[in-house]
Amino acid sequence: MGVALNLILTLNQSFVRTIQSWTQLETSIGAVSRVRTFQKNTPSEAKAQSPYSPLIDELPV
């Protein structure tokens, strides 16, 4: 009787962890999707020009 109860409790814990992991995965995929949509739909800003830009471009690498 005790072994069966222990097995049921272990199975229940595994089931709960599986559901939690699945829910977290769906949330993460939704977040990635929203970021990609934002990136795709947001226009890029113009690159800021600095008075030092020509000097920086001439520096040796």
C-alpha positions as CSV (number, residue, x, y, z in Angstrom):
1,M,0.0,0.0,0.0
2,G,2.8,2.4,0.9
3,V,4.7,1.7,-2.3
4,A,1.6,2.4,-4.4
5,L,1.0,5.7,-2.6
6,N,4.6,6.7,-3.1
7,L,4.4,5.8,-6.8
8,I,1.3,7.9,-7.2
9,L,2.8,10.9,-5.5
10,T,6.0,10.6,-7.6
11,L,3.9,10.4,-10.7
12,N,1.9,13.4,-9.7
13,Q,5.1,15.4,-9.1
14,S,6.4,14.4,-12.5
15,F,3.2,15.5,-14.1
16,V,3.2,18.9,-12.3
17,R,6.8,19.5,-13.4
18,T,6.0,18.6,-17.0
19,I,3.0,21.0,-17.0
20,Q,5.2,23.8,-15.4
21,S,8.0,23.3,-18.0
22,W,5.5,23.2,-20.9
23,T,3.9,26.5,-19.7
24,Q,7.3,28.2,-19.2
25,L,8.3,27.1,-22.7
26,E,5.1,28.5,-24.2
27,T,5.6,31.8,-22.4
28,S,9.2,32.0,-23.6
29,I,8.3,31.2,-27.2
30,G,5.6,34.0,-27.0
31,A,8.2,36.5,-25.7
32,V,10.6,35.6,-28.5
33,S,7.8,36.0,-31.0
34,R,6.9,39.4,-29.7
35,V,10.5,40.6,-29.8
36,R,10.9,39.4,-33.4
37,T,7.7,41.1,-34.4
38,F,8.8,44.3,-32.7
39,Q,12.1,44.2,-34.4
40,K,10.5,43.6,-37.8
41,N,7.9,46.3,-37.5
42,T,10.1,49.0,-35.9
43,P,12.1,51.2,-38.3
44,S,15.8,51.6,-37.7
45,E,17.1,54.8,-36.4
46,A,19.7,56.8,-38.4
47,K,23.3,56.2,-37.2
48,A,24.4,59.1,-35.1
49,Q,27.3,61.1,-36.6
50,S,30.1,62.2,-34.4
51,P,32.7,64.9,-35.3
52,Y,35.3,62.3,-34.5
53,S,33.9,59.6,-36.9
54,P,36.4,60.3,-39.7
55,L,39.3,60.1,-37.2
56,I,38.0,56.8,-35.7
57,D,37.7,55.3,-39.2
58,E,41.4,56.1,-39.9
59,L,42.7,54.4,-36.8
60,P,44.8,51.2,-37.5
61,V,43.2,48.0,-36.5
